[in-house]
Amino acid sequence: MQVVHILSFIVFMYVGLSVIYLFFFAIAGRFGKVKKYSIDEKKALIAVLIPSYKDDSVILDTALQALQQSYPSERYSVTVIADGLQPETIRELKSLPIKVVEVSFDVSMKAKSLNTAFSQLPSGFYDIALILDSDNIMNPDCLEKVNHAFQQGWQVIQCHRTAKNKNTAVAILDALSEEVNNTIFRRGHRAAGFSCTLIGSGMAFKYELLKDIFALPEIQNNPGEDREVDIQLVKKNIVVEYIDDAYVFDEKVQRKEVFEKQRTRWLGTQVEQASRFFRRDMLSLFWKKTYINKCVQNFLLPRLLFVLLFFFILIACVVDIITGYGLLMPSWHWWVALFLIYVVTMLLAVPSSFYNRKTGKAILQVPVLIISMIKALLKIGQNKKGFLHTPKEFSK
C-alpha cells in the first residue's frame, strides 16, 4: 500500500502542477489583453512560402487565395515549394504570378523543402518570411497586420490559425482543440508577458533569422520543425508575438484515421524535443523563464490523455469513497478538486462560439479519439522513419 501511496502522490504533484499552469494561462487568455495591429505606412518585403507535399487537391486554391491580400502586390511574393505534386498541378501553378520551387528528396521533410527554397530565393532581398501550409487561407488583411507588428520591432510573429471546416465531429473537436491552444498557449501567454507557442504555419519571421535556422543540420531531418524552431528561439532569447485577429484558416482533420496519423507525428516530435531540453546547450539557460516555460510545455500530457487519466482517477475516487481504502494521496477530496479546476480551465479556454448542439454531439466522439490517441502513442517510433503526411480532404 505504501508504494501505491507514493506513486499516487507523485502523479498528484505532476497533474496538480500541470493543471495550475493551464488554469493560470486560461485566465490570462480569457481576461487578459493582447496588442492590436492594423496598418503601417512602411511596407516590408514579404516572402510567403508554401511547402506542399502531394497536396494537389488544395494547393492551387491556396496559391490563388494568397494573391488576394490587401497588402501591396509589389511588396510581397508567393512561392510554392512543390514536393511530389503531379505535373499538371505544377503546370497550373506556373501559370500563376507566383514562384514555384520544385524539390525531391529520398525522405521528404518540410524543413528540407524550406531550406531549398531559401537557397534559390535572392539573398538579402526580403524582410519577412511567412510560412503557410498547403491548405492555409489568409484573411485579406493578414499581411498588413504582420507588417505592422514587424515595424514595431517583433522578429517572430504567430498569426491566429483557426478552422476552415467544421463538417464532421472529428473536425469540430480538432477545431475546438486548436482554439483552446490559442487561448492558453498564445493569447494567454502573451497577455502574461511570455512568448507565445508556434503552431507550424501562419507564422512570420525576420527573413534572415528563419533562413539561418532552417540551414541548421539538426532541423533538416526533423518532422517537428516548428518545435525545433521554438528551441532555437529560446536559445536566442527571442519572444514570439501573437496577433489574435490576423486569421489563417486551416483544414481540420475529418476522420479518426487521419487524426491518429497526425497525432502520431505530433507525439513523436514532442517526445523527441523534450529530450533536447536536457542537452548541454539548453541546460545553460536553465534559470531563464523562457526555458522553464517551454520545458513545462513539452512535458504536458495531450488533453485527450489528461481526460483518460482523470477518468481512471475518478474511478479510484469512487472506490475510496465506497471502501475507505485510501488508495489516493493526499486524499480523494484533493483529486476531485483538481479535476474541477481542470474542467473550469477548459471551460474558460473554449470560445463561446463552440457552446452549441453540434459541439455537444461531437463530444460523444471523444472516447473514439482517446483510443486513436493511445494507438498514436504506441506508433510514435514511426515518426522517425519520415514525415507522416496527413492528406487534405476538405473542398469548398
C-alpha positions in Angstrom: 0.0 0.0 0.0 2.9 2.4 0.7 4.2 2.0 -2.8 0.7 2.9 -4.2 0.6 6.0 -2.0 4.0 7.1 -3.1 3.1 6.7 -6.8 -0.3 8.4 -6.2 1.4 11.4 -4.6 4.0 11.7 -7.5 1.2 11.6 -10.0 -0.8 14.1 -8.0 2.1 16.5 -8.0 2.6 16.2 -11.7 -1.1 16.6 -12.5 -1.5 19.4 -10.0 1.3 21.5 -11.3 0.1 20.9 -14.9 -3.5 21.9 -14.1 -2.4 25.1 -12.2 -0.1 26.0 -15.1 -3.0 25.6 -17.6 -5.5 27.3 -15.3 -3.3 30.4 -14.9 -2.8 30.9 -18.7 -6.5 30.1 -19.4 -7.5 33.0 -17.1 -4.9 35.2 -18.8 -6.2 34.2 -22.2 -9.8 34.8 -21.4 -9.5 38.1 -19.4 -6.1 39.5 -20.4 -5.3 41.9 -23.2 -3.1 41.4 -26.3 -1.8 44.2 -28.6 -3.7 45.0 -31.7 -2.1 45.7 -35.1 -3.5 47.3 -38.3 -1.6 49.2 -41.0 1.8 50.7 -41.1 2.8 53.2 -43.8 6.2 51.5 -44.2 5.9 48.3 -46.1 8.3 45.4 -45.7 9.1 43.0 -48.5 7.4 39.7 -47.6 8.1 36.2 -49.0 5.0 33.9 -48.5 6.4 30.4 -48.5 4.0 27.4 -49.0 5.6 23.9 -48.8 3.3 21.4 -50.5 3.8 17.6 -50.3 1.4 15.7 -52.5 -1.5 18.1 -51.8 -2.6 18.6 -55.4 -6.3 18.9 -54.4 -5.8 22.1 -52.4 -2.6 23.9 -53.4 -3.9 25.7 -56.4 -6.7 27.3 -54.4 -4.2 28.2 -51.6 -1.9 29.9 -54.1 -4.7 31.9 -55.7 -6.1 32.9 -52.3 -2.6 34.0 -51.2 -2.5 36.5 -54.0 -5.7 38.2 -52.7 -4.1 40.2 -49.9 -4.9 43.9 -49.3 -1.1 44.3 -48.9 0.5 46.0 -52.0 1.2 43.2 -54.5 4.6 44.7 -55.4 5.7 44.3 -51.7 5.2 40.5 -51.4 5.6 37.3 -53.4 4.1 33.9 -53.1 6.4 30.8 -53.5 5.1 27.3 -53.7 7.6 24.6 -52.8 6.4 21.6 -54.8 7.3 18.2 -53.5 5.6 15.2 -55.1 3.0 17.2 -57.0 1.5 16.0 -60.2 3.0 17.5 -63.5 -0.4 19.0 -64.4 -0.6 20.7 -60.9 2.9 22.2 -61.4 2.0 23.5 -64.9 -1.1 25.2 -63.5 0.9 26.7 -60.6 3.5 28.1 -63.1 0.7 29.8 -65.0 0.0 32.0 -61.9 2.0 35.1 -60.9 3.9 33.1 -58.3 7.3 31.4 -57.9 7.5 27.6 -58.0 10.4 25.7 -56.5 10.4 22.0 -57.4 12.1 19.7 -54.9 12.5 15.9 -54.5 14.0 14.0 -51.5 14.5 10.4 -50.6 12.8 11.2 -47.3 10.6 14.3 -47.6 10.7 16.8 -44.8 9.1 20.3 -44.6 12.4 21.7 -43.2 14.3 20.4 -46.3 11.8 22.0 -48.6 12.1 25.3 -46.9 15.9 25.2 -46.8 16.0 24.5 -50.6 13.6 27.4 -51.2 15.8 29.8 -49.2 18.8 28.7 -51.3 17.0 29.7 -54.5 15.4 32.9 -53.4 17.5 36.1 -53.6 19.7 36.6 -50.5 19.2 39.9 -48.6 16.1 40.9 -50.6 13.2 40.1 -48.3 12.5 41.4 -44.9 9.9 38.9 -43.7 9.3 35.2 -44.4 5.7 33.9 -43.7 5.1 30.1 -43.8 1.8 28.6 -44.7 0.7 25.0 -45.0 -0.7 23.9 -48.4 -4.3 24.2 -47.1 -4.0 27.6 -45.3 -6.0 30.6 -46.4 -5.1 34.0 -45.0 -7.6 36.7 -44.2 -7.1 39.6 -46.7 -5.6 41.9 -44.1 -3.2 39.3 -42.6 0.0 40.6 -44.2 -0.8 44.2 -43.3 -1.0 43.2 -39.6 2.1 41.1 -39.8 3.9 44.0 -41.4 2.7 46.4 -38.7 4.0 44.1 -35.9 7.3 43.7 -37.7 7.6 47.5 -38.0 7.1 47.6 -34.2 10.2 45.6 -33.8 9.0 42.0 -33.5 11.2 39.4 -35.2 8.8 36.4 -34.9 5.0 36.6 -35.2 2.4 33.9 -34.9 -1.0 34.6 -36.6 -4.3 33.2 -35.3 -4.7 29.9 -37.0 -8.3 28.8 -36.9 -10.6 26.2 -38.5 -11.5 26.3 -42.2 -14.0 23.5 -41.8 -16.3 22.0 -39.1 -18.1 19.5 -41.3 -17.6 16.4 -39.1 -17.5 15.6 -35.4 -13.7 15.0 -35.6 -13.2 18.3 -37.4 -15.2 20.1 -34.7 -13.2 18.6 -31.9 -9.9 19.3 -33.8 -11.1 22.9 -34.3 -12.0 23.2 -30.6 -8.6 21.8 -29.6 -6.8 24.4 -31.7 -8.8 27.3 -30.1 -8.1 26.0 -26.6 -4.4 26.1 -27.5 -4.9 29.6 -28.9 -6.4 30.8 -25.6 -3.8 29.1 -23.4 -0.5 29.0 -25.3 -0.9 32.0 -27.5 -3.2 34.7 -26.2 -2.8 33.7 -22.6 1.0 33.6 -22.8 1.3 37.0 -24.5 -1.2 38.6 -22.0 1.0 37.3 -19.2 4.2 38.5 -20.9 5.5 35.2 -22.1 6.5 34.1 -25.6 3.6 32.5 -27.5 3.9 29.0 -28.9 4.4 28.5 -32.6 2.0 26.3 -34.5 3.9 25.3 -37.6 2.1 27.6 -40.1 0.7 31.1 -40.2 3.9 32.2 -38.6 6.2 35.0 -39.8 9.9 35.7 -39.1 12.6 38.1 -39.9 13.7 36.6 -43.2 17.4 36.1 -42.5 16.7 34.7 -39.0 14.5 32.0 -40.4 16.9 31.3 -43.2 19.7 30.7 -40.7 17.6 28.4 -38.6 16.5 26.2 -41.4 20.1 25.9 -42.5 21.0 24.1 -39.2 21.7 20.4 -39.6 19.5 19.4 -36.6 16.4 20.7 -38.3 16.9 19.1 -41.7 15.6 15.6 -40.8 13.2 16.8 -38.1 9.5 16.2 -38.8 8.6 18.6 -35.9 10.4 21.6 -37.4 8.2 24.1 -35.5 9.3 22.7 -32.2 13.0 22.9 -33.2 12.4 26.5 -34.4 10.9 27.1 -30.9 14.1 25.7 -29.3 16.3 27.9 -31.4 14.3 31.0 -30.4 14.7 30.1 -26.8 18.4 29.9 -27.2 18.4 33.3 -28.9 16.1 34.7 -26.2 13.6 35.9 -28.9 10.0 36.4 -27.8 7.2 35.4 -30.2 4.4 37.9 -30.7 0.8 36.8 -31.3 -1.8 38.7 -33.5 -5.2 37.5 -32.3 -7.1 38.9 -35.3 -4.7 38.0 -38.1 -6.6 34.9 -39.2 -5.2 32.0 -41.1 -7.8 29.4 -41.9 -6.5 25.8 -41.6 -8.2 22.5 -42.6 -9.1 20.4 -39.6 -8.8 16.6 -39.8 -12.2 15.0 -40.6 -11.6 11.3 -39.9 -10.2 9.4 -36.9 -7.7 7.6 -39.1 -6.2 10.9 -40.2 -6.4 12.2 -36.6 -4.4 9.2 -35.5 -1.7 9.7 -38.1 -1.4 13.4 -37.2 -1.2 12.8 -33.5 1.4 10.1 -34.1 3.6 12.7 -35.7 2.9 15.3 -33.0 3.5 12.9 -30.1 6.7 11.7 -31.7 8.1 15.2 -32.1 7.0 16.1 -28.5 8.9 13.1 -27.1 12.0 13.9 -29.3 12.0 17.6 -28.4 11.5 17.0 -24.7 14.9 15.3 -24.5 16.5 18.4 -26.2 15.9 20.4 -23.0 18.5 18.3 -21.1 21.3 18.8 -23.5 24.3 20.9 -22.5 23.4 23.8 -24.9 20.0 24.1 -23.3 20.8 23.5 -19.7 22.9 26.7 -19.7 19.6 28.5 -20.0 18.1 26.7 -17.0 17.1 29.7 -14.9 15.6 31.8 -17.8 11.8 32.0 -17.6 11.5 31.3 -21.3 13.4 28.0 -20.9 11.4 26.9 -17.9 8.1 27.8 -19.6 9.0 25.9 -22.8 10.2 22.9 -20.8 7.0 22.7 -18.9 5.0 22.9 -22.2 6.9 19.9 -23.6 6.1 17.8 -20.6 2.4 18.4 -20.5 0.2 15.5 -21.4 -2.0 15.9 -24.5 -5.6 16.8 -23.5 -7.2 13.5 -24.5 -4.7 11.6 -22.3 -5.5 14.1 -19.5 -9.2 13.1 -19.9 -8.3 9.4 -19.8 -6.1 9.9 -16.7 -8.9 11.7 -14.9 -11.4 9.0 -15.9 -9.3 6.4 -14.1 -8.6 8.7 -11.2 -12.3 9.4 -10.7 -13.0 5.6 -10.6 -10.3 5.3 -7.9 -12.0 8.2 -6.0 -15.3 6.3 -6.1 -13.5 3.1 -4.8 -12.0 5.2 -2.0 -15.4 6.7 -1.0 -17.2 3.3 -1.0 -14.5 1.2 0.6 -12.4 3.7 2.6 -9.2 2.0 1.4 -7.5 5.4 1.0 -5.7 4.5 -2.3 -5.2 8.1 -3.4 -2.8 10.5 -1.9 -3.2 13.2 -0.4 -6.9 12.1 -0.5 -9.7 11.7 -2.9 -11.0 15.2 -2.0 -7.9 16.8 -3.4 -8.2 14.8 -6.6 -11.8 15.8 -7.1 -10.8 19.5 -6.5 -8.1 19.1 -9.1 -10.5 17.6 -11.6 -12.9 20.5 -11.1 -10.2 23.1 -11.6 -9.3 21.3 -14.9 -12.9 21.4 -16.0 -13.1 25.2 -15.2 -9.8 25.6 -17.1 -11.2 24.0 -20.3 -14.5 26.0 -20.0 -12.5 29.2 -19.8 -10.3 28.2 -22.8 -13.1 27.2 -25.1 -14.5 30.1 -27.2 -18.2 30.8 -26.7 -18.9 30.0 -30.4 -18.4 26.3 -29.6 -21.2 26.2 -27.0 -23.8 24.7 -29.2 -25.6 21.5 -30.1 -23.1 20.4 -32.8 -20.2 20.5 -30.3 -22.3 18.6 -27.8 -22.8 15.8 -30.3 -19.2 15.9 -31.3 -18.1 15.4 -27.7 -19.7 11.9 -27.9 -16.8 11.0 -30.2 -14.1 11.8 -27.5 -13.8 8.1 -26.4 -13.1 7.1 -30.0 -10.4 9.8 -30.3 -8.9 8.7 -27.0 -8.5 5.2 -28.5 -6.9 6.8 -31.6 -4.6 8.8 -29.3 -3.5 5.6 -27.5 -2.8 4.0 -30.8 -0.8 7.0 -31.9 1.2 6.8 -28.6 2.1 3.2 -29.5 3.2 4.2 -33.0 5.4 7.2 -32.2 8.5 5.3 -33.4 7.2 5.6 -37.0 7.7 9.3 -36.9 11.5 8.8 -37.1 11.2 7.0 -40.4 10.0 10.0 -42.3 7.3 12.7 -42.4 3.9 11.2 -41.8 1.7 13.0 -44.3 -1.9 13.8 -43.4 -3.9 14.2 -46.6 -6.0 17.3 -47.2 -9.6 16.4 -47.9 -11.7 19.4 -47.5 -13.1 21.2 -50.5 -15.5 24.2 -50.5 
